[in-house]
Amino acid sequence: MKLTNLVASTLLVLLASCSKQETTLLKFDRSLAIVVNPAEGDGVPVSGATAATFLAAKTWVLFEQFNNYSSGTPSVVFKYNRSSNSTVANLQSRLNFTQSGTSSQTGTYTVKNAAGTTVVDQGTWSLTTTSGLHVVSMISTSIANLKHTFDLQVVDSYNLTVYDEVSNSYSVFYSSTNVPGNNSTSTTAAMLTAGGWKYKNYYENYLTVPCTLAYRENRISPVTALPASSSKFGFYYRFAADGTYTQITYTTTSVYTYGVWTLTDNNTKLHLQNTTVPSTPEVIYNIALLTDQTPRRFEFSDASNGNLYSEMINNSGIY
């Protein structure tokens, strides 16, 4: 989204020192562009009252944040439930907006710590609309001279996507009731076979601080950022209940590879054996996250190299 006439912005999650862990603070110094969209596309026009009500309807939880996002080698500052998060963002921030009345475009906001028990910033907010552009202004009443300003587009009810052009950082928030993995009830096999999958993120050096975001779907960045194994991102995957799987090419939707899949180790490991080329060695993945809730998400690491970590999301459009 193109920013217009907004003060420059930075999204920061702060700690007072690396040796002593302090309460995090979600801080917008400069202007932000926020797109609310599970597919991370453009928003659809809604009224200012609708946008304000949407914003206030959820508690927003930080899920992942990347620095140097549009450069060749973006790094991961924070990822939900990752044990090796950077010391500058190793806690979640929770953001709430409260309206002053029904359909009101003003109210108060709070930023809380990971547990949601301690307020680390609070103040007032207002939403104004000019030529269809919703601009949210937040003025802190607890921290002197702190003001937040960002654009807002609305598409769906669970995802906030933030790109800061000034600091070149990119953050994703989920509503607290839709954080991936929190509410899954189906079996592992049922979740795996519920629909098609496509790559969303791929990380290298996942266990290090910071780790590298080697691939992200639709990221506008130099193609040189893709790893040598980037050909895998040209495929959709589908797992069938009969124990077979297929790879389907993005461009032609034709089947590229057939194989069989199995689960072992109490459904924590996924084994893939290519039967199109039977001599291909078996691939084993450690399942880190598999959810049947919206949005469906499948995360796993390579069993032979835990630094290679993948995220897949639902792709229901492929047969």
N, C-alpha and C positions, 0 to 999 in steps of 0.2 A: 504494500500500500504506500502511496506517495504521501509524505508529510507536507503540510502546508501551514506556514505562519505559526508554527509551534516552537516553543523554546527547546533547544537540543536536549536529548534524554539519555540516561544511563540506568539500567536495572542492576542493582547491586545487592548482594546478600553479604552482610558485614559481620566480622568477628573482631573483637578488640585485639586479640593476639593469636599467634599460632600455637603458643605453649599453653595458654589458658583459654578454654572454650567458653565463649560468652553467648548471650542470646542473640539470635540473628535479627537483622533488620532488613526488610524489603524496602528499598529506597529508589524513588524515581526522581533524579535530579533534573532530568531533561525530558524532552517530549518522547512519547512512546507511540508506536502503532500497534494496536491490539486487534487481532482478527479472531473471532470466535467461530471455529469451524473445524470439525473432526477431520476433514480432508485437507485442511490448511489452504483453502482457496479464498476467493473473495466473498465478502458478505453480501447479504441481500438487503434491500432498503426496508427499514422499519421506522416507526415514529420514535421521537425522542422519549416519549413516555414508555413505550414498549422496551426500548433499549435500557432505560433506567431500571425498569422493573426486572428485566432479565439480569442485569448486573447485580442487583440486590438479592436475588433469589437463592444464591449459592454461597457456600464457603469455598474459596479458591485455594487449592493446595499446589505448591510448586512441585512439578514432576521431573523436569529436566531443564538444564541450562547449559548453553554452549558459548564459548568465547571465540573470537576470530572467525565468526561464522561464515563470512563470505570470502575468506582467504583459502589458500590451498590446503591448510592443515588445521582445521578448527579443533579445539580441545573441549573436553567435557568438564565443566566446573562442578555440576551436581546432577545426580540421577537418583530418583526415588529407589530406596532399598539397596543401593550400591554401597558396599562396605568400604570402598576405597575413594570416597569423595574427597575433593579438595578441601583443605582446612578453611578456605574462605567461604565455603558454602556447604558445610556438612550437616546442616539442619534444614528442615523444611520451613517455609514461611506460609502462613495462612492469612488470607485477605478477605475481609467482610465489608460489604456496603449495606447500610440501613437507610431506607427512605424515610423522610420526615412525614409522609402521608401517602395514601393510596395514589399510585401513578405519579407521585412526585418526582421531580428531576433534581432534587436536593436531598441532603441528609448527612449522616456521619459515617466514618469508616474506621476500622481498626486493623492493625497488623499484629498478629500474634506469633508466638514461638511455635516450635514443631508440635508440641503437645496441645496447643491451643489454650494454654492455661495462663500465659503471661502476655499482656499487651505491651508491645515495644514501640508502637507508634499509633497515634489516633488523631482525628481531625474532622473537618467538614468537607463535603464534596458537592459538586453541581455538574449537571450535564446541559450543554447548549448545542443547538443544531443549526448549521449554516449550509445551505445548498446540499442538504442530505448528509453532511458530515457531522457525526456526533463527537463532541470534544468534552472529555471529562477532566475537570480541574479538582485537585485535592489539596487542601491547605492544612498542614499539621498544626494542632494546638498543643502538642507536647514537645516538639522539637523546633527550636527557633529557626526561622527563615527557610523552612523546608516546604516546598510546593511540588506537587506532582501534576503532570498534564499528559494526556494521551488521547489518541483517536480510538474510536470504538466502532466495530462492525459486528453484527449479530447474525449467526446462522443456526447454531444448535445450542443445546442447553448444558453441555458438560466440558467444553474445552476452550481455554483461552490461550492463544498463541501470540507471543510478543517478540517483535524484532526491533532492536534499537540500532538505527543507522549510525549514530554517533559513536557508540562504544563497540559496534559490530558484534553485539551479543544477541542471543536468541533463546527464549524461554518458553516453556509449555506448562500451563496450569490445568488441572482437572478439578471439577467440583468434587467436594469431599466424598460424596456418595457414589462417584464414578471413577475413583482412582483405580487403575487397572489391577485386578487380582484380589480386591478386597471383598467381593461379593459372589465369587464363583461357586456354583453348587454341583455342576455336572462332573462326570468322571473324566479322567485324562483323555481316554480314547474318544469319548463323545465330543469333547471340546476340540480335539485335533481334527476330527472328521466333520465338524459342523459346517464347513464351507472352505472356499479357497483362501490362500495366503499369498502375500507379496511382501518383499523386503521393504522395510521402512528405514531402519538405521543399521549400520554395520560399524563396529568399533575395532580398532587395533590397540594393543597395549591396555586392555580393559582393566587389568588389575593394578596399573600404575597410576600415579598422580602427577599431572593430569593425564588422562588417556586421550586417544585421538579418534575423532569422528571421521572415519574413512569414507562413509557414504551416507547420504540421507536423501530419500525420495524428494524430487522436485527442488532440491537445493540449488540456488543460483550461485555457482562457484566454478573455479577452474576445473576442467575435467581431469587435470593431472592429480587431483586429490583422490581419485579412485585407486584402490589397491590392485595388485596384479591379478587377484582373483575376482575382479569386478564383473566378469562375465556372468557370475551367478545372479547378478541383479537384473539380468534380462529375462528372468523366468518367474512365472507364477507357480505355486505348488498346490496340489490338492491330494489329501489323504482320504482313502476310501475305507469304509467299514470292513471290507473283505481283506484288509491287510496289504493292499497295493497303494502305490502313489504314482503320480505323474508330474512331470515338469512341463509347463506350457510356455511357449515363447511370448513375450510381450507384443511383438510386432505382428505376428501372424495367427496367434492363438492356436497354433498347431502343437501337437504333443511332441516333445523333444526327447524325453526319457521316461521309461517305465521302470518300476522297481517294487520292492516289498519293504514294509516297515514293521517294526516290532517294538514293544516297550519292555524294559527290564528294570531291575533294581527298584521295585516298588513304584513303578511308573515314573522314575526320575531320569531315565535314559531312553533316548530314541535312537534306534538303529535303522539305517537306510542301506539297502543293498540294490545297486543298479542291476537290473536284469536285461536291459538293452545291450549293455556290454558286461557280461557276467564276470569278466576278469577284473573289473573295477573293484578296488578294495572297499570293504564296508566302511561307512561313515557313522560315527557315534556322537551324539550331542547330549549334553547335560541340560535338562529342562530347568530354566530358572523361573519362568512365569508363563502360565497358560490360563486364559480367562475366556469365559463364555458371555460375559456381560458386554454391553456397548461402551466403548469400542472393543471388539475382539482383538486380543494381542497374544503373541507367542514369542517368548524370548528364550534364547539358549546360547550356550557356549560350546566350543569345540572341545570334546573330551580329551583330545591329545594336546590341546593348547588353550588354556583358559583365558588367554589374552585376546582371543578372537571371539567376539560376542555379537550376536545378531538379534534384531527385533523384526518381527513380521506383524502385519495387521491384516484385518479382514479384506478379502477381495471377492465379493459375492458375484461380480459380473462375469466371471469365467465359468462357464457351463457348470 
